[in-house]
Amino acid sequence: MAWWTRLHRLRQVLFRWVHSLSGRLSLMATLVLLVFLAVFSGVLERAFRTSLDEAKARELQLHVYTLLAVAEPDGDTLQLPLSLPEPRFNQPDSGLIGAVMDARGRVIWRSPSALSLPNFSALPLPLPLRQGQQVFAEVQMPDLNQPYTSFRQGIAWGLDNELQFTFVVLEDAAPLYAQVRQFNTTLWRWLGVGSLALIAVQLLVLQWGLAPLRGLTRALKNMQHGGADTLQGRFPQELVPLTDNLNLLVENERRQREKTRHTLGDLAHSLKTPLAVLKGMDVAADPLAAHKALAEQVERMDSIISYQLKRAVTSSPKSILRGVPVQPLVEKILTALDKAYRHKSIDAELLCDESVLFYGDEGDLMELLGNLLDNGYKYGGGRLLVSICNTEDRRGLEIVVADNGPGLSEDQWQQVIQRGVRADQQQQGQGIGLAVVVDIVESYHGSIGVVPEAQRDDALCGDADLGGLTLRVQL
């Protein structure tokens, strides 16, 4: 059972390794390396064998020229001396053989080194060659296992080239194959050493390259154990968007929890008074008055709950969402306000390019713009200018809303953003809209404020100042 347990553990280790990034990268890189080495070694072996064949062909051609130099015509045949300049032609079993064939393919001469080959006449050589034709090939000698390399050249003899001969030189190919085997052995030895070195370097590179991911894992564990509130550390630029979005998600979740807790506390505190009134009612003494009071307190509690729920949903930004096109949304709001304020002649102008995007929750942007533009319609003097554009990094949003109404001073602005405070008590409303806008802006770490008169031309992209209130929102 011990070997089975070890085998099971080994399988688990291999399974985890293959299903890890480092394991996958190592496996694929190793496979690519092996394929490359196989192809590379094949190409090198082919090139080496080609160079050996070319060198051997030149060597055998020189032997042909040696035989040609000592050949003498004898009628319609050739005579060569008994002792040839190349000693190996004179030695039996030397591995170097020379021969001459006539135009009909008959062997009319062979070197003394071929005397030990009784079946030399049955040598499987092709038909005689024409004058000047050269052929280098490999042939199998009769009754012998080892192959021979051969070089044949066609020669024309006589004044009118009437005599055609084919000079043949053969050499044992065993030394050639031995060189190839030695080259392959040396090649694979060094390729093996190089492969091990490359695999070792590859593992080191993978360890170094995946170190930021291990650092990210440690940062997550540190945050989970309470060691830090956010992911801390220096990460490569490819991981920065991930870590930023994770930090944003953690921060949004923490802020949402905190806001939910505050909202529940506010809700409980707000319901204490109506509940106290209900508990103090004397239904038996005056049923009609108790019924009226009950209806009033139920309506009040319903209003409180609706308000707190509205506060709870306008909370954290969703900046990791895809970009929301701004222009269609603003046009939809302006169309609705035109219908709602049809009794007023409002000239609203929108300056917003189609490429402007908001990287957040569409409901947040709808609530923010809806309150700002509604105030412009409600308190303006008939003209409204809305300018919206992205910041230079294309991630932020700048909104400028200007009207020709009475305007607000900085002190008045600080007052009206307080919940329940309204600048014009004659207009209908609860004084909540701007407070909701401020909450949304703060949830996106943005800013909102009145644009000073000296900066209004720049804020409105050079357009004329309308003379009323100009607000700038940066998200």
C-alpha positions in Angstrom: 0.0 0.0 0.0 3.0 2.3 0.6 3.8 2.5 -3.2 0.1 3.1 -4.0 0.0 6.0 -1.5 3.2 7.5 -3.0 1.8 7.1 -6.5 -1.4 8.8 -5.5 0.5 11.7 -3.9 2.6 12.0 -7.1 -0.5 12.2 -9.2 -1.9 14.9 -7.0 1.3 16.9 -7.2 1.4 16.6 -11.0 -2.3 17.5 -11.3 -1.8 20.7 -9.2 1.4 21.5 -11.2 -0.3 21.1 -14.6 -3.3 23.2 -13.5 -1.0 26.1 -12.3 0.2 28.9 -14.5 3.8 28.0 -13.9 3.2 24.4 -14.7 1.3 25.2 -17.9 3.9 27.7 -19.1 6.8 25.3 -18.2 5.1 22.4 -20.0 4.3 24.4 -23.2 7.8 26.0 -23.2 9.4 22.5 -22.8 7.3 21.0 -25.6 8.2 23.9 -27.9 11.9 23.5 -27.0 11.8 19.8 -27.7 10.1 20.3 -31.1 12.6 23.1 -31.9 15.6 20.8 -30.9 14.2 18.0 -33.0 13.8 20.2 -36.1 17.1 22.0 -35.4 19.1 18.7 -35.0 17.5 17.3 -38.2 18.5 20.4 -40.2 22.0 20.3 -38.8 22.4 16.6 -39.6 21.1 17.1 -43.1 23.5 20.0 -43.7 26.4 18.1 -42.3 25.6 15.0 -44.5 25.2 17.3 -47.5 28.6 18.8 -46.9 30.2 15.4 -46.4 28.6 14.1 -49.7 29.9 17.2 -51.6 33.4 16.7 -50.2 33.3 13.0 -51.0 32.1 13.7 -54.5 35.1 16.1 -55.1 37.5 13.5 -53.7 36.2 10.7 -55.9 36.2 13.0 -58.9 40.0 13.6 -58.3 40.5 9.9 -58.3 38.6 9.8 -61.7 41.0 12.4 -63.0 44.0 10.3 -61.7 42.7 7.3 -63.7 42.1 9.4 -66.7 45.6 10.8 -66.6 47.3 7.3 -66.8 44.8 5.8 -69.3 46.1 5.0 -72.8 44.0 4.1 -75.9 44.3 0.6 -77.4 42.1 0.3 -80.4 38.5 0.6 -79.3 39.5 0.1 -75.6 41.7 1.6 -73.0 44.8 0.3 -71.2 45.8 1.4 -67.7 49.1 0.5 -65.9 49.3 -2.3 -63.4 50.6 0.0 -60.8 48.4 3.1 -60.3 49.5 6.4 -58.7 46.9 6.0 -55.9 48.2 3.1 -53.7 44.7 2.1 -52.5 43.8 1.1 -56.1 46.6 -1.5 -56.0 45.6 -3.0 -52.6 42.8 -5.6 -52.3 40.1 -4.8 -49.8 41.4 -1.2 -49.5 37.8 0.1 -49.9 38.7 2.2 -53.0 37.8 0.6 -56.4 38.3 2.0 -59.9 36.7 0.7 -63.1 36.1 1.6 -66.8 33.0 0.7 -68.7 32.6 0.9 -72.5 29.6 2.3 -74.4 27.6 -1.0 -74.0 28.1 -1.0 -70.2 30.7 -3.7 -70.1 33.5 -3.5 -67.5 36.6 -3.4 -69.6 39.0 -2.6 -66.7 38.9 -2.7 -63.0 41.6 -1.9 -60.4 43.5 -4.6 -58.5 41.6 -3.5 -55.3 38.4 -5.1 -56.9 39.9 -8.5 -57.4 38.5 -9.7 -54.1 35.0 -9.0 -55.3 34.0 -12.0 -57.5 30.7 -10.5 -58.5 32.0 -7.1 -59.4 30.7 -7.5 -62.9 27.2 -7.7 -61.5 27.6 -4.3 -59.9 24.1 -2.5 -60.1 25.4 0.5 -62.0 23.0 2.4 -64.4 23.7 2.7 -68.2 26.9 4.4 -69.4 27.0 8.1 -69.2 27.3 10.6 -72.1 30.4 12.8 -72.4 30.8 15.2 -69.6 27.9 13.7 -67.5 28.7 13.2 -63.8 26.8 11.2 -61.2 27.5 10.8 -57.5 25.4 8.2 -55.8 25.3 5.4 -53.2 25.3 1.7 -54.4 25.1 -1.6 -52.7 27.9 -4.0 -53.6 26.9 -7.6 -54.3 27.4 -10.1 -51.5 28.4 -7.2 -49.2 26.3 -5.6 -46.5 27.9 -2.2 -46.4 27.1 0.4 -49.1 29.6 2.2 -51.3 29.7 5.7 -52.6 30.2 6.0 -56.3 31.3 8.7 -58.7 30.8 8.1 -62.5 31.8 10.4 -65.3 31.3 10.0 -69.1 34.4 10.4 -71.3 34.7 10.6 -75.1 38.1 9.4 -76.6 39.5 10.0 -80.0 39.8 12.8 -82.5 36.1 12.6 -83.4 35.0 11.5 -79.9 34.1 8.1 -81.4 35.0 6.1 -78.3 32.6 6.5 -75.3 33.8 5.3 -71.8 32.4 5.7 -68.3 35.0 6.0 -65.5 33.8 4.7 -62.2 35.3 5.1 -58.7 33.7 3.5 -55.6 34.7 3.9 -52.0 33.5 2.1 -48.9 30.9 4.4 -47.2 31.5 3.0 -43.7 33.9 5.8 -42.7 31.3 8.3 -44.0 28.6 6.8 -41.8 31.0 6.7 -38.9 31.5 10.5 -39.2 27.8 11.0 -39.4 27.2 8.9 -36.2 30.0 10.7 -34.4 28.5 14.1 -35.4 25.1 13.0 -34.2 26.5 11.8 -30.9 28.3 15.0 -30.3 25.4 17.1 -31.5 22.9 15.4 -29.2 25.3 15.5 -26.3 25.7 19.3 -26.6 22.0 19.8 -27.4 21.1 17.8 -24.3 23.3 19.9 -22.2 22.0 23.1 -23.8 18.4 21.9 -23.3 18.9 21.3 -19.6 20.5 24.7 -19.3 17.6 26.3 -21.2 15.0 24.5 -19.0 16.8 25.7 -15.9 16.9 29.3 -17.2 13.3 28.9 -18.2 12.3 27.9 -14.7 14.2 30.8 -13.3 12.5 33.2 -15.7 9.1 31.8 -14.8 9.8 32.2 -11.1 10.9 35.8 -11.7 8.0 36.5 -14.2 5.3 35.1 -11.9 6.7 36.7 -8.8 4.2 39.6 -9.0 1.3 37.1 -9.0 2.7 35.5 -5.8 3.1 39.0 -4.4 -0.6 39.7 -5.2 -1.6 36.5 -3.5 0.3 37.5 -0.4 -1.3 40.9 -0.4 -4.7 39.3 -0.7 -4.0 37.0 2.2 -2.6 39.9 4.2 -5.8 41.9 3.6 -8.0 38.9 4.5 -6.2 38.5 7.8 -6.7 42.2 8.6 -3.1 43.2 8.0 -4.1 45.9 5.5 -7.3 47.6 4.3 -6.2 47.5 0.6 -3.9 45.7 -1.7 -0.5 47.2 -1.0 2.7 46.7 -3.0 4.4 47.6 -6.3 2.9 45.6 -9.1 3.8 45.6 -12.9 1.7 47.8 -15.2 -0.2 44.8 -16.5 -1.5 44.1 -13.0 -2.2 47.7 -12.0 -5.7 47.8 -13.5 -6.6 44.6 -11.7 -5.2 45.8 -8.3 -6.8 49.2 -8.7 -10.2 47.6 -9.5 -9.9 45.2 -6.6 -9.0 48.0 -4.3 -12.0 50.0 -5.7 -14.3 47.0 -5.2 -13.1 46.5 -1.6 -13.5 50.2 -0.9 -16.9 50.3 -2.4 -18.0 47.2 -0.5 -16.6 48.7 2.7 -18.3 52.0 2.0 -21.6 50.3 1.2 -21.5 48.3 4.4 -20.8 51.5 6.3 -23.6 53.4 4.5 -26.0 50.5 5.1 -25.2 50.5 8.8 -25.7 54.3 8.9 -28.9 54.1 7.0 -30.3 51.4 9.3 -29.3 53.6 12.3 -31.0 56.7 10.7 -34.0 54.6 9.9 -34.3 53.3 13.4 -33.8 56.8 14.9 -36.4 58.3 12.5 -39.0 55.6 13.3 -38.7 56.1 17.1 -41.0 59.1 17.2 -43.9 57.7 15.1 -43.7 54.5 17.1 -43.8 56.4 20.3 -46.9 58.2 19.1 -48.5 54.9 18.2 -47.7 53.3 21.5 -49.2 56.3 23.4 -52.5 56.3 21.5 -55.7 55.6 23.5 -58.0 53.8 21.0 -60.8 53.2 23.5 -61.1 56.9 24.5 -61.4 58.4 21.0 -61.4 55.8 18.2 -61.9 58.5 15.5 -58.9 60.5 16.6 -56.8 57.4 17.1 -57.7 56.3 13.5 -56.6 59.7 12.1 -53.4 59.6 14.1 -52.7 56.1 13.0 -53.1 57.1 9.4 -50.9 60.1 9.8 -48.1 58.1 11.5 -48.3 55.3 9.0 -48.0 57.8 6.1 -45.0 59.4 7.9 -43.3 56.1 8.4 -43.8 55.2 4.8 -42.3 58.5 3.7 -39.3 57.9 6.1 -38.7 54.4 4.7 -38.9 55.5 1.1 -36.5 58.3 1.7 -34.0 56.0 3.5 -34.2 53.4 0.8 -33.5 56.1 -1.8 -30.5 57.2 0.2 -29.3 53.6 0.4 -29.5 53.0 -3.4 -27.6 56.2 -4.4 -24.4 54.9 -2.8 -21.2 53.5 -4.1 -19.9 53.9 -7.7 -19.5 51.0 -10.0 -16.4 52.3 -11.8 -15.3 48.9 -12.9 -18.3 48.7 -15.3 -18.1 49.4 -18.9 -18.4 53.0 -20.1 -21.9 54.5 -20.3 -22.6 56.9 -23.3 -23.5 60.3 -21.8 -25.1 62.1 -24.7 -28.2 59.9 -25.1 -28.9 60.0 -21.4 -28.7 63.8 -21.2 -30.9 64.2 -24.2 -33.5 61.9 -22.6 -33.5 63.9 -19.4 -33.8 67.2 -21.3 -36.8 65.8 -23.4 -38.6 64.8 -20.2 -37.9 68.2 -18.5 -39.2 70.0 -21.6 -42.5 68.1 -21.2 -42.6 68.7 -17.5 -42.0 72.5 -17.8 -43.9 73.1 -21.0 -45.5 76.2 -19.4 -42.0 77.7 -19.3 -40.0 78.6 -22.5 -36.7 77.0 -21.8 -33.8 77.3 -24.3 -31.5 74.4 -23.3 -28.2 73.9 -25.2 -26.1 70.7 -24.8 -22.4 70.6 -25.5 -21.4 66.9 -25.4 -19.6 64.7 -27.9 -20.8 61.3 -28.8 -17.6 59.7 -27.6 -18.0 60.9 -24.0 -18.4 58.0 -21.6 -19.1 57.7 -17.9 -17.4 54.8 -16.1 -19.9 54.2 -13.3 -23.5 53.3 -12.6 -26.0 54.7 -15.1 -28.6 55.2 -12.3 -26.1 57.4 -10.4 -25.5 59.6 -13.5 -29.3 59.8 -14.2 -30.0 60.9 -10.6 -27.2 63.4 -10.6 -28.0 65.0 -13.9 -31.7 64.8 -13.3 -31.5 66.9 -10.1 -29.0 69.5 -11.6 -31.0 70.0 -14.8 -34.3 70.1 -12.9 -33.0 72.9 -10.7 -31.8 74.7 -13.9 -35.3 74.5 -15.4 -37.0 75.4 -12.1 -34.8 78.3 -11.0 -33.3 79.5 -14.3 -34.5 82.4 -16.3 -35.2 80.6 -19.5 -31.7 79.7 -20.7 -29.7 76.6 -19.8 -26.3 75.5 -21.0 -24.9 72.0 -20.3 -21.3 71.1 -21.1 -20.0 67.6 -20.5 -16.6 66.1 -21.5 -14.1 63.4 -20.3 -10.9 64.3 -18.6 -7.5 63.9 -20.3 -7.1 60.3 -19.0 -10.6 59.4 -20.4 -11.6 57.9 -17.1 -13.1 61.0 -15.4 -16.1 63.2 -16.3 -16.6 66.9 -16.0 -20.1 68.4 -16.0 -20.8 72.2 -16.2 -24.4 73.4 -15.8 -25.1 77.2 -16.3 -28.3 79.1 -16.2 -29.4 82.8 -16.4 -31.2 82.7 -13.1 -30.5 84.8 -9.9 -27.5 82.6 -9.1 -26.1 81.8 -5.7 -23.2 83.1 -3.6 -20.7 80.7 -2.1 -22.3 81.1 1.3 -25.7 80.3 -0.1 -24.4 77.3 -1.9 -23.0 75.9 1.3 -26.4 76.2 2.8 -28.5 74.7 0.0 -26.4 71.6 -0.2 -27.6 70.8 3.3 -30.4 68.3 3.4 -33.9 70.0 3.6 -32.6 73.5 2.9 -34.1 75.4 -0.2 -32.9 78.7 -1.5 -36.4 79.7 -2.8 -39.2 78.8 -0.4 -41.8 79.7 -3.0 -40.9 76.8 -5.2 -42.1 73.3 -4.5 -39.7 70.7 -3.2 -38.1 69.2 -0.1 -34.6 70.5 -0.4 -33.2 66.9 -0.9 -32.1 67.0 -4.6 -28.7 68.8 -4.2 -27.9 66.8 -1.1 -28.4 63.6 -3.1 -26.2 65.1 -5.8 -23.5 65.8 -3.2 -23.7 62.3 -1.8 -23.3 60.8 -5.3 -20.3 63.1 -6.1 -18.6 62.2 -2.8 -19.2 58.5 -3.5 -17.1 58.9 -6.7 -14.4 60.9 -4.9 -15.4 63.8 -7.0 -16.1 67.5 -6.4 -18.9 70.0 -6.9 -19.0 73.7 -6.5 -19.9 77.1 -7.9 -17.7 78.3 -10.7 -16.3 81.8 -9.9 -17.3 84.5 -12.4 -13.7 85.0 -13.5 -13.4 81.3 -14.5 -16.8 80.9 -16.3 -15.5 81.5 -19.8 -13.0 78.7 -19.5 -15.5 76.4 -17.8 -18.0 77.0 -20.6 -15.4 76.4 -23.3 -15.4 80.0 -24.4 -19.2 80.5 -24.5 -20.7 83.7 -23.2 -21.5 83.8 -19.5 -25.2 83.4 -18.9 -25.0 85.5 -15.8 -26.7 83.1 -13.4 -25.5 80.0 -11.5 -22.7 78.0 -13.0 -21.9 74.7 -11.3 -19.0 72.4 -12.1 -19.0 68.7 -11.2 -15.9 66.5 -11.5 -16.2 62.8 -11.1 
